[in-house]
Amino acid sequence: MSDGHAFDPLRIISTLARHRVDYVLIGAMAARLYGFPRVTSDADITPSLDMANIERLAAALQELGARIYTEAVPDGLPFDCSAPMLIRAELWNLTSSAGRIDIAFRPAGTDGYDDLRVNAQTFEIQSVRVLVARLEDILRSKVAADRPKDRSDAMLIRAMLASARRDS
């Protein structure tokens, strides 16, 4: 299972849905649902910290064959993909048979799932309902993260929001 695996976001969200994982889709994939132009090759999620939910998340990740992503090891590193292990870190960069999955329990500039879900919108993607962070919340996180690609994304998102305000 190399990082070269084709990114299959529908398979990722379908697997999460089948396991009834409560999460908010964040990052560039979420922003694309609002018309953001940058293509991404990973799914970023913020799951609920409810322990039963983390158990369901672990089961979904096991089904997807999740491994720790590292550039040095294209197939990823094996790890104990269990609920107790997942809650030991705030951020997981994983690779799977369906591509990259990044899990951020508390994305930069946010207080995590409960914060993001308040204003999240539901999108239906090929009959799978997905809770998606509001574009303003994605912007808030990108500004707080302040990486070079986040700065670029933030400029585009600000322009999208300004255009939407002018059109309304």
Secondary structure, 3 states (H helix, E strand, C coil): CCCCCCCCHHHHHHHHHHCCCCEEEEHHHHHHCCCCCCCCCEEEEEECCCHHHHHHHHHHHHHCCCEEEECCEEEEECCCCCHHHHCCCCEEEEECCCCEEEEECCCCCCCCHHHHHCCCEEEEECCEEEEECCHHHHHHHHHHHCCHHHHHHHHHHHHHHHHHHHHC
